[in-house]
Amino acid sequence: MTLYLQFIQRSWPLLCFGFVSIFWGNFGQSFFVSWYGAHIQESLGLSAALYGSLYSAGTLGSALTIMAVGGLIDRWPLQRFAAAVGAGLMLACLIMLVSYHAITLLVGFYLLRLCGQGLLPHTAQTTMARYFDADRGKALSLSASGVPVGEVILPLLAVALIGAVGWRGSWLVFAASVPLLYLPLILYFLRRAPQDTNTPPVQQAKAHNDTSMGRRQMLRDYRFWLALPAVLAAPFIVTGVFIQQGFILSAKNWDPLWLASCFIMYGVAHWLASLLAGVLVDFFSARRLLPFMHAPLIAALGVLGFYNGQWVAPVFMILLGTTIGVVGPITGALWAEVYGTGKLGSLRSLMTAFMVLSTAISPVLFGALIDAGITVQGLFGSCAIGAILASVLVSFSYPRLKLD
């Protein structure tokens, strides 16, 4: 903890920028939007299937867009890029406010997923990985704390606002928070950052004769394809688990309130594991940690698939939170370690698109398997085998590179 306190003391402006960017990005995350599903379906008269299809379509559209616009963070000053993404999030919230038709809702979902789930975390984590070297892991984990903090605070805030001003009115509050809170905060932090965030990173790289690699080189590197399944395994599986909670509750005979209460343990484990992983990344490097990062995920899937009882829920959620906490800093630091920071925004936007696509596919695949009659043991046992295979493949990728 002393390492973190010393690091925060000297680097707080940019760390705060990363934290608030990720925190506001929670407005586009599935755990937050899910609190509005029943209200939206009832208000617009949508079936569950149509609602899910609109959400998936918006998610897929956002993934394709991120590949096109995410690289602008390499060519624009950071203030301009972050402000543009914040404006996009505000527009998304306003469209949710006036969504009275399925098409309008689709546009709202698209912008929420693009700016919230995609570009705001992309902005924060690209910035942390780019401007911190020896402390990259700690920077990534501290900024990523915006997610577990949001997981604890925002569902309570959403429920309170829905009760007070209705589901539409709550989106007006969230839209107003961008110009009133988010934009002033990031401008304040960036003005006080010791790093040069005014010069576009591409220009900085040219001035320093940077040899960073871009998308083409990364996609031609066979090691990237060996690492990709491991990088995507956690978001793919965790999203499928969360979206198909009903299947788990029915199979395990759990009370929904019991599982909901375990989310607190999930959030705490997520946060603590992220802080620990940040230190480990700085000490060992992300490349060396890659083959081991899915150990808690494999344990979580084994417990869920092959054991019964009320005790399974908290153990499973703690292991799942640990997985997400560990994976974030490791994969966040990986691309900067291997390919450099000059074109990091372009690389990360491609990976963000892959991640978003995986989170759009897994609920559909899980749902199809459940409809086909797969058992809990079969579904989560298969996921565990997949995670093991991904860990074996990644052992032959970047860890084989010579470490400086």
N, C-alpha and C positions, 0 to 999 in steps of 0.2 A: 504493500500500500504506500510505503514511503516513496518508492520509485514513481508511482502515479502522482503523488502530491507535488513532488519536485518538478515533474514534467508539466503538470497543469499550471504551476506557478509561472513558468517561463513561456508557456505556449497557449495560454487560455483564450486569446481572441479567436484564433483559427479553430481551436477545439470547440468553442461555443458555437461558431458558425456551422460546423459539421453537425453538432448535436441538434440545434434548432431546425436545421434543414431536414434531418431525418425524422425529427418529431412531427413536423408539419406534413411530411410525406405519409404519415400514418393514416391521413384522411383517405388515401387511395388504397390502403391495405385491406385484404379480405376480412381480417378479424374485426375491422371497424365497419366496413360497408355491410357486413352480415347482420348488424343490429337493425338495419333498415329494410331488410328483405321482406318481412311480413307486411310492414306498413306500405311499402311501395306496391307490392302485389295486390293488396286490398284496395288501395287508392286508384290504381290504374286498371284493375280488373284483369291482371295477368295470371296465367297459369304458372306453376312452378317450373315447368319445362321451358316456357317462353322466357321467363325471367332469367333462368340459368343460361339459356342460349344467348340472350342479349349481353349478359355479363361476360361470357366466354368470347363473344364476338368483339366486344370492346377491348378485352384483354389482348386478343390476338392482333387487333389493329394497332394497339399501343406498342406491342413488341416490334412490329414492322417499322413503325415510325421512329422508335428509339434508335434503330440502326442508322437511320438517315440523319437525325438531328443530334444524337448524343455526342458526336465528334466535334460539334461546335464549341464545346468547352475547351478544346485545344486551340481554337482560333479566335475566340472572343475573350475579352477581359472577364474575370470571374464575377465581378459585380453585375455586369450586363447579363451574363448567362443565368445567374441565380435569380435576378429580378424578373427575367422573362419567364422562367419556369414558375416562379411564384405567381405571376400574373395569370399563367395558364391554370394553376390550381384554383385561383379565385374565380376564374371563368367557369371552371368545372363545377364548383359549388353553386354558382348562380344558375347554371343550367339544371342542376339537380333540383333547385328551388322551383323552377318553372316547368318541370317535366310532367306534362299531362298526357303524353303520348309515348308509345314504345320507341319511336324514332328519336325523340328528344332524349329519352332515358338512355338510349344507346350512345348518343353523343356525350352525355354526361358521364357514363361509365368509361367511355374511351378516354376522355380528358382526365378523369380521376386516376385511372390506371397509368396513363402516360406520365402525368406530372407527379402524382402521389407515389404510386408503387415504383415507378421507373426513374424519372429524371431527378427528383429531389434526392433520393438516396445515391443515385449515380453522381450527382454534383458533390455531395458530401464526401463520399468514399474516394472518388477520384482526387479530390483536393487533399484528403488526408494522405493518400498513398503518394501523391506527387510532391508535396512540400515537406514531408518528413521522411528521413532515411533511416538513421539508427533507431528512431523511436516510432517507426511506421506501425508496428503491431499495436502499441499502446494507443496511438492516435486513432487507428481504425476501431479499436474496441471501445474507446471512450465516446467517440461520435456515435457509434452504433447503439450506445445506451439509450438513445432516443426511442428505439423500438420497444424495449421492455418497459420503459417509463410510460410510453403511450399505451401499451397493453394493459397497464394498471389503471391509468387515469381516464383515458378517452372513452371506454365503454360506459363508465359511470357518468361521465359528462354527457354522452349521447342520450342515455336513458333519462337523465334529469332534464335535458333540453327538450326532448320529445314530449315529456310530460308537461313541460311549462309552455312551450310555444308551438308544439306540433313538429312532425318530422320535416316539413318544408321549412318552417321557421328556423330550425336548428342549422340547416344548410346556409341560411342567410348569416347566422352568427359566425359560422366557419369561414364564409367568404370574407366577412368584415375583418376577421382576425389577420388576414394576409396583409392588407395595407396598413392596418393599425398596429400590428405586432411584428409579424415575420419580416417584412421589408425593412422597417426601421432597425430591427435588431441585427440583421445581417450586414447592413451598411455600417452600423456602429462597430461591429466586430471586425469587419474587413478593413476599415480605416485604421484600426489599431494593431493589425497584424504586422509583425516584423517582416514577413515574407512579401515579395513583390507580386501582388495579385492584380496589378493594373496592366502589366504587359502580357499579351497573349502567350501562352506556353510555347507555341510553335516558334514564335520569334525568340523567346529565351533559349530554346533548344538550338536554333541556328547560331545564335551568338556564342554559345558554348561548344559548338561542334558536336552536338549530341548525336549518338549513333543508335538511338532508340528504333525499334522495329515497329512496323504497322500491321494492319490486318492481314495483308497478303502474306507477309513473312510468317505470321502466327498460324494462319490457316494451312500453310505449306509445311509446318513443323509437325512431324508425326507424333511428337511427344504431347502436343496439344490435344490430339484426338484420343490418346491414351488417358489423359487427365480429365477430359470432358465428362464422362459418366460419373466420376467421383464428385466433380464440382456441382453437377446438377442433381445428384441423388437426393440430397437432403431437402431442398425446396420442392422437388417433385413428390417425394413420399409424404412430407409433412403437410403439404397442401391437400393431398388426397385424403389423409387421415382426418384433417379438420373439417373438410367439406362433407365427408361421409361419417360424421359423428353419430348419426342416427343408427347406422348399422352396428357400430361398436356398442352403443348403449343397449341396443336390443340383444345383441349376442352375449354381452356380459351381465345383463340385468342390473345395470347401474341406474341410479336416480340422476336425471340431468343436473340437478343442483349439486350433487356430489362431484361430478366431473367439472362443472363450472368452478367450484371452489378450488379445484386442483390447478386451475390456471394461474392462481397466485404463486404456487410453487414453481410452475413452468416459467413465469416471468422472473422470479428471483434466481432460479437456476440459469436461465438465459443470460442474465446480467452478470452474475458471478463468473460463469464459465467464459464469457467474453473478455472480462478483465484478465483472467488467468491466461487465456489464449494469447492476448496481446503481449504479455511479458514473454511467453514462450516463443512467439514468433520473432521477437527482437533478439532472443538469446540463441535460438537454434536455426531460424529461418523457416519461412513457410514451406519451402520445398522439402525439407526434412520431415516436417510434421504431416504432410499430405497423406501418407499411407495409414496413419493412425487416427485421423480425425473422425472416422465413422464408427469407432468402437462403441461410443454411447448409443448411436442410432441402431446398430445391430443388436445391442443388449435390449434397447427399448422395444424393438419389434419382436424379439424372442419372448420377452415378458408378456407383451400384449397378446401374442399369438398362442402361447402354450400354457398360460397360467390363468386361473380364475380367482375371484375374490375381490372384496372392496379395496384391499391393499394394493392391487395391481394399478389402479388409477393414479395415485400419487407417485408411485415408483416410475410408471411409464411417463408421466408428464415431466418429472424431474429429469429423466434421461433424455427426453425429447428436447426440453429447454437447454440442456447441456450441449446437445448436438448443434442446435442453431447458434448457440453462443460461441462454440469452438469453430464452427465452419466459417463464420463471417470474417473474422480477422485473418484466418489462414488463406482463404481464397481471395480476400481483398488485397492482401500483400503480394500474392503470387505473381500477378501480371507485371507489377513494377519490378520485382526481383528478376524476372526472366527476360522481359522485353524492354525495360527502361520506362521512363516517365514522359518522354517528349510527346508521344502519341497515345498516352494512356487513356484519354477520354474516348478516343475512337475504339480502342480495344475493349474497354469496360462497357461501352454502349452495346457492342456486339454481344458480350457475355450477358449483359442485362436482358437483351432481347432473347437469347437462348433460355435464360432463367424464366422469363415471363411466359415464353412458349411452353416450357415444361409444366408450369403451374396451371396453364390452360388445358393441357392434355390430361394430366393425372386425374382430375375429378371425373372426366368423361370415361377414362379407362377403368378406374375403380368402380364407377357406377355400372358399367357394362358387365364387369366380372361379378359384381354383387347380384345383378339381375339374372346372370347365368347360373347362380346358385353356389358360388364359391364360399367356402367356410372361412372363419376368422383365421384358423391355422393355415389354410391354403393361401389366403391373401397376404398376410403379414409374414408368413414363412417365406413366400416367394420374394417379397420385398427385402427380407434379410439376406437371402441368397444373392439378390442383385447388388445389394450394398457391399457384400463380401467380394463379389467379382470385380466391382468397381475399384475397391481398395487394392486388389491384386494388380489390376491394370495400371493404376496410378503409380505403383511401386516401380514400374519400368519407364516412367516418364521423367519429369524434371528432377527428382532426387538423384538421377544418374549424372546430372550436370556437375561439373567441378564447382565446388562452393569456395568463394573467396574468403 
